[in-house]
Amino acid sequence: MQPDLLASVNIPAADAELAHGVVAAAEATAKVAAEAAAAAERPTANAADADAANAADADVAHPAFLARTIALGVQYLGTNFSGFARQKEPHVLTVQGELERALGLLYRRDVKTVCAGRTDAGVHARGQVVTYDVSQEEFDHRTCKTLMRSLNALVHDDIAVTWVEERPLGFSARFDAQWREYHYHICTLPYRPALITPLVWSLRGVDLDVDAMNAAAAHLVGEHDFKSFCMAASAEGKTTMRNVMSLEVYPETIMGYDVITVRVVGNAFLHSMVRTIVGTLVEVGRGRKDPDWVGRVLAACDRRAAGQNAPASGLVFWHVEYEG
């Protein structure tokens, strides 16, 4: 159905909007494909590209025509994404890139978004929050329910928009966050947990001492310099002080599979901080290190002192909390 024929068909407004969005998406496909083909000949985007995009996020302006702020609840299976942050290269699949592509189709302009937590490639999210600004006319044009429905029709199949709300103008998903919560899932069954493989670190029959891991985790609770638990390059010229409010290890069941979950809550996190904490705690759980070793790792302020960076597959951005 062509766009100029939609007006002659008697269909509900919400469905008409969806139809317009789908048609617009189809029209954009050839352009996106051409851009992707050209981009494939250029160097692949890297962390520096994401850093540049993130710096832009921190300085989002509010032109006079932008009168309302909208917040989205977003979930995604991160396996196929090169992280959350948009990259310079259009062929690199990112969560932010997909969301902004869909928003651009709906509003017919570039829409810049800010997220609560920039997840790395392969990391998942259950409780991501994304904010962006619109004009009064754009806000009045569709209800939150209709917007959620339209976005879910346009975004990548591994992304879901779970709620849409208005927030005070200028509200930032990132800078107004009080604390963030991550869960990391480890499976120690002797076989591959087929139904949840994309969501866990499978250690295939390795026994972990949960009590020892909790004793080790106690060394990391509180405000500390976590330089030992982040990528060295990302710590250059930046503060590595962070406040871990809670860190616990416990068994639970996911879809009938027994897993060990590491739950960490903090005001903010360094690049790869949670995954390095998990990799370090696993060294203790396997009996290779004693719990007090983690305290010495923390004091060293040297990434080489810590354990491995646990695989991205087990990490889920679980929740972010705001005032009120």
Sequence and secondary structure as in RCSB ss.txt:
>XXXX:A:sequence
MQPDLLASVNIPAADAELAHGVVAAAEATAKVAAEAAAAAERPTANAADADAANAADADVAHPAFLARTIALGVQ
YLGTNFSGFARQKEPHVLTVQGELERALGLLYRRDVKTVCAGRTDAGVHARGQVVTYDVSQEEFDHRTCKTLMRS
LNALVHDDIAVTWVEERPLGFSARFDAQWREYHYHICTLPYRPALITPLVWSLRGVDLDVDAMNAAAAHLVGEHD
FKSFCMAASAEGKTTMRNVMSLEVYPETIMGYDVITVRVVGNAFLHSMVRTIVGTLVEVGRGRKDPDWVGRVLAA
CDRRAAGQNAPASGLVFWHVEYEG
>XXXX:A:secstr
  HHHHTTS   HHHHHHHHHHHHHHHHHHHHHHHHHHHTTS    HHHHHHHHHHHTT    TT  EEEEEEEE
E GGGSS SS  SSTTS  HHHHHHHHHHHHHTS    EES    TT EEEEEEEEEEE HHHHHHS HHHHHHH
HHHHS TTEEEEEEEEE TT  TTTTEEEEEEEEEEE  SS  GGGGGGSEE SS    HHHHHHHHGGG EEEE
 GGGS GGGGTTS  EEEEEEEEEEEEEETTEEEEEEEEEES   TTHHHHHHHHHHHHHTTSS THHHHHHHHH
T GGGS     GGGEEEEEEEE  
